[in-house]
């Protein structure tokens, strides 16, 4: 088996008998992050007909070990992805968001507060994250829920050889405000929420654009805390990856705090 990049999980590419698969072994502290494997299985089964995600071949819940059919292709590059491909990714998100909202909703505010009880972080960053938890809680009160991915980073998009797009890593998938997914998408691909590229999804609706923009620092707060939790628990390449993410997000948060008019 060939090891692949992974932070939350230990991941390998396995090629046996000409049928490539992805073997994912959860790290011991996955539950600490708020991951619900039962919910992940349910989501993957419910969206199977959409053909936008990975095919789950088996899941051993006791061992936290899953096998997926491998998706040939390459992850999208957050710094250099063609606008036509980005537009296609919005179509994929739109199809996902049209699915019924079932099960326990994903709450960024609750998860941020949970992470704050785990990770020792500098006071200024803690204050920022607490403010974003409050901001997210306000948004959640008026959210129209849909099935969301909740972690649609660039690395979780696979461009196949036939120019199809697939989303992977549905560990956090659950009902949520679609604006949260779009905020994650904007950060992943360095797109302003008001960019006309999003018109195909939001049809230039100012209220939706404002929700996306407000969620942007919420997304950064949540995953910066995730990095603070994961960093001390990892080593080697995984530690390098999470350290790079933490550096990027912390720098962006510091820049946002220093910019007048930026949500704080």
Secondary structure as GFF3:
##gff-version 3
##sequence-region A 1 264
A	DSSP	beta_strand	2	4	.	.	.	ID=ss1
A	DSSP	beta_strand	9	16	.	.	.	ID=ss2
A	DSSP	beta_strand	19	26	.	.	.	ID=ss3
A	DSSP	three_ten_helix	30	33	.	.	.	ID=ss4
A	DSSP	alpha_helix	37	46	.	.	.	ID=ss5
A	DSSP	three_ten_helix	48	50	.	.	.	ID=ss6
A	DSSP	beta_strand	56	60	.	.	.	ID=ss7
A	DSSP	beta_strand	65	69	.	.	.	ID=ss8
A	DSSP	beta_strand	74	75	.	.	.	ID=ss9
A	DSSP	alpha_helix	83	97	.	.	.	ID=ss10
A	DSSP	alpha_helix	108	116	.	.	.	ID=ss11
A	DSSP	alpha_helix	123	141	.	.	.	ID=ss12
A	DSSP	beta_strand	145	148	.	.	.	ID=ss13
A	DSSP	three_ten_helix	154	156	.	.	.	ID=ss14
A	DSSP	beta_strand	157	159	.	.	.	ID=ss15
A	DSSP	beta_strand	165	167	.	.	.	ID=ss16
A	DSSP	beta_strand	174	177	.	.	.	ID=ss17
A	DSSP	alpha_helix	178	189	.	.	.	ID=ss18
A	DSSP	three_ten_helix	196	198	.	.	.	ID=ss19
A	DSSP	alpha_helix	199	202	.	.	.	ID=ss20
A	DSSP	alpha_helix	206	231	.	.	.	ID=ss21
A	DSSP	alpha_helix	236	258	.	.	.	ID=ss22
###
